[in-house]
Amino acid sequence: MAYMIGVDVGGTFTDFSVFNQETGELFNYKDSSTPADPSRAIVKGVRDVLALKQAGPEQVSYLAHGTTVGTNALIEKKGCRLGLITTKGFKDLMEIGTQRRPSLYNLQAQKPYPLVPSGLNRTVTERVRYDGTVETPLDEEETRQVVRELKAQGVAAIAVCTLFSFINPVHELRIEEIIREEFPEAYVTISSKLAPEFREFSRMSTTVMNSYLGPVMEKYVNHFRDSIRDIGIQAEPYVTQSNGSIISIKETIDCPIKTALSGPSAGVIAAAFIGRQCEADKIITFDMGGTSADISLIENYTPQVSNEREVEGYPARIPMINIITIGAGGGSIAKIDDGGALKVGPKSAGADPGPACYMRGGEDPCVTDANIVLGKLNSKKILGGRMDVDIELAKKAIREKICGKSDLDLDRAANGIITVVNSNMVRAIRSVSVEKGYDVREFSLMAFGGAGPLHACEVAKELGMKDVLIPPHPGTLCSLGLLLADTKFDLSRTQVMDGKEENLEAINQQFKNMVEQGTALLDKEGVPAGRRVFQYFVDMRYQRQNFEICIPVPAGEMDGAALAQALSDFHAEHKRSYGYCKEEAVVQFVSYRVSAIGIIDKPDLQPAQLHPEAPIPEPIEVRQVLFQGREDYVAAPVYQRDSFLPGQSIPGPCICEQMDTTLVVPQGWTIHVDGYHNLKIHDDEVK
């Protein structure tokens, strides 16, 4: 037997998806996370699933995991001490930024935490002009002295970002050589290798964050690799990137900033895969775990990717799947604020102590506590019976912290907690759909994560969405996404020119150079020639605009017809995004992008035979449940999800329990089970 294992490390639970390549069985498992050292939970979980399958570590052929180590280091400001080297006269660029205010009229707004300590942003004499010509040669002796001074001040990493290095990197490359000579143990990032694009602040910011995370990620992934080898697994592990692909440990060490949204991106990749099974080409993903909720939009089975995102107040100029994250999870803490209002999140009880009902010493009421009190969650055991919970502790926490500080009784307080957290998630979903020009009613809501299916139907109802999709194993979908991801390298170059036929040769040369670079990277990853795919994009804008739209182009060898199609696509997308277009205006081509993709073997999931005439299974119990918008409890049958057969239809209200989550279906909704065991839940009141 050969096993593929995907591991997603969350703030509360660590999830495992295990695929048997010979039998086609897909097995899922969850265990508590170990935030102090995430690799401990991974190693323990891998051992547990191998023991359950009576398999040896030598039978693991593939292992990939999504990590939050980089994200947490940025959030908690636990990166390394680093220095910055840039062009003389520009040492304060990280503090100056773009002068855009995140809150225009807030004079007390806090600036982002400075990643480069005062005095460690140093400059050297050099200057490359906008056309790539050298105006002032690099002063190498001065550079050596700067490196020696940074070494003496105890930095562990150095970021290098000089003006116009994206056009001509000669000075940055020489600075890197000097650092290697004078300070070989330092972690080094140069902007011309990491993000060779224009806009110096975002390029510098990306370079600084990469160096800030470098030593932290290097220590973690090396420890992770050694831990896996210590238990006998010989397969080289992979780590997920923020663009939804996987990369080797070596590439992770070189570019840790690429893992900033590692875990959530895998869930979006899996959601796109499930969408194809369900023939749903428009999906909003709703991934609610124990700590946070992640929202993303998928159109034409393709996740949306942005080429620049803000991470902890700084722009990161790397491709990332568009994901909105809010502090709304099962562990989100509810409280009455100083004004007497009920608030939920963003603070979370996490895995330890967790919600009050977990019996681990938690005293604050959480969303999970409210769901147990309302009858939506099992009041005795969760995780398929592996974890005990205590409803009385949940009631005590809500009574003391909510009822005791307001005029709410227990039921109204618990229902209020769910109402508030649902409203938070509705706002987040609107921000990726309605606020971007999409009609949310045209989309299906795909809910996953341990808590997503608990809230999905009620959230969809508030948004006017008529269909909810629940994958077979929603609580571990992110770990499944790790088994469905390909290797991908996103390459970019900037050269501003008009989108006209006389510039086709220069445009095609940019693509050719990046294909050569992508081919070399895929060679290093060992991807066979027959499993390589290249995708091409151009960032385009009208002349004198300051922002671009990324448009896919059919091939790297553009001709007149391909150019005309690209321009037409740009006008159409500009009109959709901004409400107008100017087809007579000059369109500029700004940056050129190539995705070099290596196709990885994936689980081959086959549909089962449908049984539409099969009777509805017997419920394991009938539970009193208080749904949103109702004053009275309703008797709802409780089913084990694995008792459902493909082709069946099950009316609400009902509760469906499984190891990794619980699904709550209100009255007026009907479950339809498809051949892949996905649940399509339709609001019968919406035509």
Buried (B, 14 or more C-beta within 10 A) or exposed (E): EBBBBBBBBBBBBBBBBBBBBEEEEBBBBBBBBBBEBBBBBBBBBBEEBBEEBEBEBEBBBBBBBBBBBBBBBBEEEEBBBBBBBBBBEBBEBBEEBEEEEEEEEEEEEEEBEEBBBEEBBBBBBBBBEEEBEBEEEBBBEBBBBBBEBBBEEEBBBBBBBBBBBBBBBBBBBBBBEBBEEBBEEBBBBBBBBBBBBBBBBBBBBBBBBBBBBBBBBBEBBEEBBEBBBEEEBEBBBBBBBBBBBBBBBEBBBBBBBBBBBBBBBBBBBBBBBBBEBBEBBBBBBBBBBBBBBBBBBBBEBEBBBBBBBEBBBBBBBBBBBBBBBBBBBBBBBBBBEEEEEBBBBBBBBBBBBBBBBBBBEBEBBBBBBBBBBBBBBBBEEBBBEEBEBBBEBBBBBBBBBBBEBBEBEBBBBBBBBBBBBBBBBBBBBBEBBEEEEBEBBEBBBBBBBBBBBBBBBBBBBBBEBBBBBBBBBBBBBBBBBBBBBBBBBBBBBBBEEEBEEEBBEEBBEBBEBBBEBBBEBBEEBEBEEEBBEBBBBBBBBBEEBEEBBBBEBEEBEBEEEBBEBBBEBBBEBBBEEEEEBEEEBEBBBBBBBBBBBBBBEBBEBEEBEBEEEEEBBEBBEEBEBBBBEEEEBBEBBBBBBEEBBBBBEBBBBBBBBBBBBBBBBBBBBBBBBBEBBBBBBBBEEBE
